């Protein structure tokens, strides 16, 4: 039961972080991340440091989300808790 609660909390937090990080991504230079980032741009690739960090956060939260779903499937294959 404790494992179920831990996995469900991880699933919920990763889902929320993933939604928020996706909403913060900019689309052709006019997103919320550009409002926050201002003029902090990397000279090498032209993308902002905040965009790179948002990419990392999105990828990590997606991996945690998928692993938590697979863990739930392995723990409760029929979907019944009780």
N, C-alpha and C positions, 0 to 999 in steps of 0.2 A: 504494500500500500504506500509506503514511504517513497519507493522508487517511482511509482506512478505519479505522485505529487511532484517530485523533482523533475521528471520528464515533461509533465504538463506545464510546469512553470517555465522551463527552458523553451518549450515550444511556443508558449504565449509571448515571452519576451523576445525571442528571435523573430517571430512574426511581426511584432510591433516595431522592432528596430529596422527590419527589412522594409516595411511600408514607409516609415519615416525617412530612411536613407534614400529610398527610390524617389520620394517626393522632393528631396533636397537636390537631386541631380538636375543639372541645367540642361536645357534643350537649345542648342545653337547659341549659347552664350547669354541666355536670358532666363536664368532660373534663380531659385532661392539661394543657391550656393554662390552665385555671382554677387548677390546683394550682400551676403555675409563676407565673402572673400575680399571684395573690393578689387584692388589691383595687385594681389599677391599671385604672380604668375611665375611659373618655371621657365627659364630661358631655353631649355633643351627641347621640350616637346610642345610648349605653348599652352599646356593645360595647367590649371591651378593646383596648388598643393592640396587644397581642400577637396577638389574633385578626385584626386588620387586616393586620399584618405576615405572619401565616401565610397569609392569603388571597393576598397579593402573591407570596409565595414559591411557593405552590401554582400560581398562574397562570403565573408565569415558568417554573417547572420543567415544566409541561405544554406550554407553547409550545416550549421547547427540545426536549422529548421528541418532539413532533410534527414539528418541523423536522428533527431528526436521523433520524427514520424516513423522511421524504420524501427526504432526502438519500441515505440508503442505497438507497432504491428507484430513484432516478435514477442512482446510481453503478453498481449491480448489479441490473439489471431482472430477470434470470433467477434471481438468488439464488446464483449460482456465483461463488466468489472466485478459483479457480485457473483 
